[in-house]
Amino acid sequence: MSNTQDLLTKISQKTIQIKRDYPELQKYLDETRITLPQGDNSSAKVDQEALQNYLNTLDEMVTKYKSK
């Protein structure tokens, strides 16, 4: 499995975990997505760094929530 595919899988799993275990955080998922390129801009690329940053953001969100 490529690193990009691995990151996409982890993001999907983390999103499912948030929806299942922390539904009150779902409202922040749309806000965190703005870190990824959006729209139909054909020059926008989602690279591994952007995916890793997004995954880190999701992880931080859950960690901070659990610590409260």
Sequence and secondary structure as in RCSB ss.txt:
>XXXX:A:sequence
MSNTQDLLTKISQKTIQIKRDYPELQKYLDETRITLPQGDNSSAKVDQEALQNYLNTLDEMVTKYKSK
>XXXX:A:secstr
  HHHHHHHHHHHHHHHHHHH GGGHHHHHHHGGGS  TT TT    HHHHHHHHHHHHHHHHHHHH 
